[in-house]
Amino acid sequence: MVCIEKIYSVSALVGTGKCNGNCNFCAGKYLRRDARENPIYYKNLEAAIKLSARYGGWSLSLTSSGEPTMEPESVTKALEVYDKCAKQGAYFPNVNLFTNGIFLGDKDFCREYLGKWRTLGLTNIALSVHSVDENEQARAYNLESYPKFEEIRDNVSEHGLGLRATLLLRKNGVDNARRYENSVKKLIEKKIENITSWPIGNPDGTRNEYTPSRWGLFSIRLWLKRNAKLCHGHSWGGGVYDYKGNILRITDYVTKHDPGKDFVRQLVVFQDGTVAYSWIREGALCMK
């Protein structure tokens, strides 16, 4: 075992796992058994933020085992913890809220919460995209309809927040270079110019029936190599690319903690208050 030199980020699950979507391939369902209010959660979230900041962390991501905007007060409370930490010096330049975006087509919802969250330190909305066609996006969530991406973009930017797309790589969806290129170009046309992608899989990082083929994933990486300029690689795999002045990032869905490495990709704060060095808890506990 070696000494940790860097803890890049913190991912915090908020709320109790409620969701307004019903994805067949949901990776968060297995976490919902532990998704309940726990007094130690906010204490450990504060500790994780401060620990990561001490080791050079640069990003906080708020997510859920469901949809975080279903429980906006939980998002607010988590951001209040971060705001306290930031005022004490544990500041991150990137604070992201990962969401399916269903509520972000509602101007009233956005006016009630987005400005408040920005004042507490939120910098970006990370929008999960299964398809750049809203009808197909609705089907992915098993909904009748989905808001226009342009409406979401305008509602988010009105409150001074950045909008990023999490373009999810899924079998029979965006699963090869041609579909990836088409999706990237359409998102950029919609002025969504910061796009992260990773393949859907099991919570332990293994493949499942929704994971694109190995050839499909290879073709996407090959397209990036041929058409975009690598800005920097990630220690855990993948990297960030410049594509005609737009940011494309590709990474793995999860990274299993390796105690032999001198870095931690992220500290994960689970709803029961457990903090682990990975989404895979076994062999990766940090505090409880």
C-alpha distance (Angstrom), angle and dihedral (degrees) to the residues before:
residue distance angle dihedral
M1 . . .
V2 3.81 . .
C3 3.80 132.3 .
I4 3.80 117.5 -91.3
E5 3.80 112.4 -112.8
K6 3.81 100.0 174.9
I7 3.81 138.7 24.7
Y8 3.78 103.6 -170.4
S9 3.79 102.7 -167.5
V10 3.79 151.6 -15.7
S11 3.81 125.3 -121.0
A12 3.79 114.8 -166.0
L13 3.79 126.1 -169.6
V14 3.80 111.3 -145.2
G15 3.79 133.1 -167.0
T16 3.78 129.9 11.4
G17 3.80 100.8 -65.8
K18 3.81 100.1 -92.9
C19 3.80 112.4 158.7
N20 3.81 137.2 -170.2
G21 3.80 91.9 -160.2
N22 3.79 129.2 66.8
C23 3.79 107.4 -154.0
N24 3.79 116.0 -178.1
F25 3.81 88.3 -144.7
C26 3.82 98.3 46.7
A27 3.80 110.9 155.6
G28 3.81 94.9 -169.5
K29 3.79 100.7 64.2
Y30 3.80 93.7 87.5
L31 3.83 89.7 59.8
R32 3.79 96.0 54.3
R33 3.80 94.5 85.4
D34 3.83 87.4 70.6
A35 3.82 95.3 39.1
R36 3.78 103.3 111.3
E37 3.78 137.3 114.1
N38 3.80 110.1 -78.7
P39 3.82 123.0 178.5
I40 3.80 91.4 -142.2
Y41 3.82 92.9 56.1
Y42 3.80 97.7 83.3
K43 3.80 92.6 41.9
N44 3.79 90.8 53.7
L45 3.81 92.0 43.1
E46 3.80 88.6 56.8
A47 3.80 90.9 47.7
A48 3.82 92.1 49.1
I49 3.82 92.7 49.8
K50 3.79 92.3 49.5
L51 3.81 92.7 45.1
S52 3.80 92.9 50.8
A53 3.81 91.8 46.0
R54 3.80 89.7 51.8
Y55 3.81 89.0 55.0
G56 3.79 95.9 47.9
G57 3.81 100.2 -88.8
W58 3.79 117.0 172.3
S59 3.82 106.9 -179.1
L60 3.81 142.0 54.6
S61 3.81 118.7 -170.0
L62 3.80 123.1 -167.8
T63 3.78 113.6 -156.9
S64 3.80 138.0 142.2
S65 3.77 146.1 -144.7
G66 3.81 82.3 -109.8
E67 3.81 129.4 10.8
P68 3.83 114.7 -42.5
T69 3.83 95.2 -153.6
M70 3.81 88.4 62.9
E71 3.81 85.7 72.4
P72 3.81 104.0 33.9
E73 3.80 94.5 168.1
S74 3.82 88.7 62.3
V75 3.80 88.8 54.1
T76 3.81 89.0 49.5
K77 3.81 92.9 50.4
A78 3.82 92.1 49.1
L79 3.80 90.7 49.5
E80 3.81 90.3 48.6
V81 3.81 87.5 57.7
Y82 3.80 90.0 49.7
D83 3.83 91.9 46.8
K84 3.80 89.7 54.3
C85 3.82 90.4 49.5
A86 3.81 93.1 46.8
K87 3.80 91.3 52.4
Q88 3.81 87.6 53.0
G89 3.81 91.5 52.2
A90 3.82 102.5 -91.2
Y91 3.80 94.0 117.4
F92 3.83 127.3 161.2
P93 3.82 121.7 -162.1
N94 3.82 90.1 -148.0
V95 3.80 121.5 51.6
N96 3.80 110.6 169.1
L97 3.79 134.7 -172.6
F98 3.81 112.2 -154.1
T99 3.79 111.3 -149.6
N100 3.79 143.9 156.1
G101 3.82 86.8 -127.3
I102 3.80 96.5 -133.1
F103 3.82 93.1 130.3
L104 3.80 93.8 41.1
G105 3.79 92.1 78.7
D106 3.83 86.3 65.5
K107 3.80 109.8 89.6
D108 3.81 92.8 -162.5
F109 3.80 92.1 54.8
C110 3.79 91.3 48.1
R111 3.81 92.9 48.3
E112 3.80 91.3 50.4
Y113 3.80 97.4 49.5
L114 3.79 117.8 11.4
G115 3.81 97.2 67.8
K116 3.79 90.7 46.8
W117 3.80 91.8 49.6
R118 3.80 91.5 49.0
T119 3.81 91.2 54.7
L120 3.83 87.7 53.2
G121 3.80 91.6 55.2
L122 3.82 107.0 -86.7
T123 3.81 109.1 146.9
N124 3.81 105.9 172.0
I125 3.77 144.8 26.9
A126 3.82 111.3 -142.4
L127 3.79 105.5 -154.5
S128 3.82 118.4 -157.2
V129 3.81 108.9 -132.6
H130 3.80 121.7 -169.8
S131 3.79 93.4 165.5
V132 3.80 135.1 4.6
D133 3.82 87.4 -136.0
E134 3.80 108.9 85.5
N135 3.81 93.1 -146.2
E136 3.81 91.5 55.1
Q137 3.80 89.5 43.0
A138 3.82 88.9 55.7
R139 3.81 90.9 50.2
A140 3.80 90.9 51.9
Y141 3.81 88.3 57.6
N142 3.84 92.3 39.4
L143 3.81 90.8 -117.7
E144 3.79 132.0 137.5
S145 3.80 92.8 -127.9
Y146 3.80 142.8 1.1
P147 3.83 128.7 -152.2
K148 3.79 119.8 -98.4
F149 3.79 110.6 -94.1
E150 3.81 88.7 -130.9
E151 3.83 90.4 57.3
I152 3.79 91.1 51.2
R153 3.81 90.9 47.3
D154 3.81 92.9 50.4
N155 3.81 94.0 45.3
V156 3.81 91.8 50.5
S157 3.81 95.9 45.0
E158 3.82 91.1 47.6
H159 3.80 87.3 68.4
G160 3.79 96.3 47.1
L161 3.79 97.7 -103.8
G162 3.79 128.5 131.5
L163 3.79 120.5 -121.0
R164 3.79 120.2 -139.7
A165 3.78 127.0 179.8
T166 3.77 123.0 -135.5
L167 3.80 98.2 -156.6
L168 3.78 102.3 -161.8
L169 3.80 118.6 -147.2
R170 3.79 109.0 -136.6
K171 3.79 134.9 164.0
N172 3.82 110.8 -96.7
G173 3.80 87.9 11.8
V174 3.79 123.4 63.9
D175 3.78 94.8 -14.9
N176 3.82 108.2 135.7
A177 3.80 141.6 35.0
R178 3.81 95.7 -92.3
R179 3.80 94.0 53.4
Y180 3.79 91.1 41.3
E181 3.81 92.6 52.7
N182 3.81 91.9 46.5
S183 3.81 91.9 49.5
V184 3.80 93.7 46.9
K185 3.81 92.5 50.3
K186 3.82 92.7 48.6
L187 3.81 92.3 48.8
I188 3.80 90.2 50.0
E189 3.82 89.5 49.8
K190 3.80 86.3 56.0
K191 3.83 88.2 52.6
I192 3.79 93.7 -109.1
E193 3.78 96.4 133.6
N194 3.81 104.7 164.1
I195 3.81 110.2 73.0
T196 3.80 129.1 175.5
S197 3.81 123.1 -173.6
W198 3.76 136.9 -170.6
P199 3.82 133.3 161.3
I200 3.78 120.4 -101.4
G201 3.80 112.1 -116.2
N202 3.78 144.4 135.1
P203 3.82 120.9 -49.0
D204 3.81 89.5 -109.1
G205 3.80 91.2 57.1
T206 3.80 96.8 -104.6
R207 3.79 123.5 129.3
N208 3.80 124.3 -97.3
E209 3.81 138.1 179.4
Y210 3.82 91.3 -75.2
T211 3.80 96.6 51.6
P212 3.83 114.1 106.8
S213 3.78 117.3 -115.1
R214 3.79 118.0 -86.5
W215 3.79 88.6 -114.5
G216 3.81 91.1 52.0
L217 3.80 91.9 52.0
F218 3.79 91.2 45.0
S219 3.80 90.6 51.7
I220 3.82 90.5 54.5
R221 3.80 92.0 51.5
L222 3.79 90.0 46.3
W223 3.81 90.5 51.4
L224 3.80 89.9 52.3
K225 3.79 91.2 49.4
R226 3.80 91.8 51.4
N227 3.80 99.9 39.4
A228 3.79 107.4 29.8
K229 3.79 136.6 48.2
L230 3.80 117.9 -116.1
C231 3.81 109.7 -124.6
H232 3.80 96.6 -178.5
G233 3.78 139.7 -25.7
H234 3.78 126.7 -124.5
S235 3.79 118.9 -118.7
W236 3.81 88.7 -131.7
G237 3.82 95.0 48.0
G238 3.78 138.7 -75.0
G239 3.77 123.7 44.0
V240 3.80 150.6 -152.4
Y241 3.81 122.7 -74.7
D242 3.79 135.8 -166.2
Y243 3.82 109.3 -134.6
K244 3.81 110.3 -177.0
G245 3.80 90.2 -40.0
N246 3.81 94.4 -43.6
I247 3.80 126.4 110.3
L248 3.81 118.8 -116.9
R249 3.78 118.8 179.3
I250 3.78 128.0 -176.1
T251 3.77 124.0 -172.6
D252 3.79 143.5 145.3
Y253 3.78 122.8 -77.6
V254 3.80 91.9 -124.9
T255 3.78 135.6 2.7
K256 3.78 118.5 -148.9
H257 3.79 111.3 -134.7
D258 3.79 113.5 -105.4
P259 3.83 111.4 -159.0
G260 3.80 88.0 -161.6
K261 3.82 92.2 66.2
D262 3.80 124.0 84.8
F263 3.83 93.5 -136.2
V264 3.81 138.9 61.7
R265 3.81 117.3 -147.1
Q266 3.79 92.5 -151.7
L267 3.77 145.8 -20.1
V268 3.80 109.0 -125.4
V269 3.81 117.4 -150.4
F270 3.80 109.6 -158.5
Q271 3.81 123.4 -157.1
D272 3.80 92.6 -108.0
G273 3.81 89.3 60.4
T274 3.81 96.8 -102.4
V275 3.81 114.3 140.2
A276 3.81 116.9 -158.4
Y277 3.79 135.9 177.1
S278 3.81 88.6 -124.8
W279 3.81 143.4 18.2
I280 3.80 83.3 -103.8
R281 3.78 102.8 74.7
E282 3.78 100.2 -168.1
G283 3.78 109.2 100.0
A284 3.79 91.9 -0.6
L285 3.83 107.0 80.3
C286 3.78 116.4 142.9
M287 3.82 103.6 169.9
K288 3.77 137.7 -13.9
